[in-house]
Amino acid sequence: MNLLTIFRYCFRTPVWVCLLVVCSCTDSFSQYRSTVSGYVFGPGRSPIGQVAVELRNDVNSTIGRTKTDSSGRFMFTGVPSGRLSVTVLPLGTNFEGQTREIEISGVGLRGQLIPDNSQVDFYLKLKKGVEVSGGSEVVFVQEVPEEARRIYKSAISDLDSQRVEQGIAELKQAVALFPTYFVALERLGAEQLKQKRWEEAAKNFAVCVSVNQRSFVSWYGLTYANFALRKWQDVLASSEKALELEKNSVNTLVLLGITQRNLQRFSEAEKSLIRAKKLDEGKTPDLYWNLALLYAYNLKKYQEAADALELYLKANPAIPDDTNVRKLIKQLRENRPPG
């Protein structure tokens, strides 16, 4: 599928698909369609933003470098197959670095090329002799029943040991004992987002923000779940709250911009995506892809669409063959619509 075909698909398909599905398809003319993503947390599961994360191959050569956003999230796209490692480099902080090894197959049972989406989370430890109080967000304190706390700690241990289903079941037990257990609800919502259990995640994040309205992670989680459920008005409301807490969250601005485009509020969508662009520093391919769609199909600004695709290429350095993208850029430079 070439980029022109994908552009047409995006134009005729509900816009939410363009982020959840089609953006990964823009590499379909490439053999490298896999992604590696995850979160970086500190003590108390507080997200750590703006730390460097490197992706390395089996000979320890760096093949990708990015930074975490304000929610602690990072992502690499266009990842090749093979044994790789992900390294967090918290330079200038009091945290110790960490490395995790992963393997990307990218091949199905019948030998066909398929995308492999790997999730790897990091829980950084403080350097020896360092103590902290609180995290990156406003400290929130609750009195929690001892049994609920015990089950919660067991759940975190299981999740850290990759016993995911057991950990999720224990989080639900803790919440059943104490229905407003904030940290348990927030972690449960995050795990449900990973498993694409959108309705359950939205429900739990909604309780989170009713208990603690100062949590960016909860507002962003609610925004993402609402986006996946195509609840556009709810996305507008929750993203506004998220941006009040983290005004420079690129991911939130991208979700907001795509939602505004879906609601045909094209001028507002452009403002949101341009704001994200100024903050992004060329790291988020989805941002430039959706900005190109907006310019090419809705605002009829073909030169700006071409500029966005140029930035898309720069943000996707692992694409081995950019011929189709270059052809589309040339077409847009000649003020010809993509079709």
Summary of the structure (lengths in Angstrom):
residues: 339
radius of gyration: 20.5
end to end distance: 14.7
largest distance: 67.7
contacts: 1106
relative contact order: 0.12
helix: 51%
strand: 15%
